[in-house]
Amino acid sequence: MHRFLFALLVLLSTASVVRSQGIAARSTAESLRGLHGVHVVVEELIPAVRQAGLTATGIKSAVEDRLIKKGVPVLGLGELTMDPRGPTLLIRLDFVAADPVYFYNSQVQFFQNVTVDIGEGELPSYASASTWQTSRVDKAGKFRLPTLPAEVVGQVDQFIDAYLSMNSAVAPPAPEPQTAGVEDETPNEKQEQ
């Protein structure tokens, strides 16, 4: 863990040169085809960050609100267990505190159950695998930490775009037009419909 934090700190120290650079969405949107929604999981944050006002609950709420607003169904835990693909959107923020600045890496990863074909005559193996991901390295002061959910939502927007490119957005049905007092339609109007 200490090696990871050291490597992250070295990487983050270069963030001042390449401020707010993100890693482009990796993998293919094709792996998202045929999904009926996603379950959202946000890993717990370190205590110092929680004390500054940034919580996993706040991030999860912001992410779920955005998904729903954009037409991506959010699955509850019961719905997730019924879906053989186990579609889960994992949000993870790793922090290194260098008072008064917090360096962080925010990751948005999509996991789903996949089949690994071992070879002819062998039974396939099943595993959960990350099939889509994006990440961002940046730094924030203590007072900016509570605004990070909006930045994470920006990363989630990349996932939403990929999801919607492979699946139809779920939109509420349009209201029926009012036809009270309208006589029969003309033949041209019937052909246009």
Order of alpha helices (4+ residues) and beta strands (2+ residues): alpha-beta-beta-alpha-alpha-alpha-beta-beta-beta-alpha-alpha
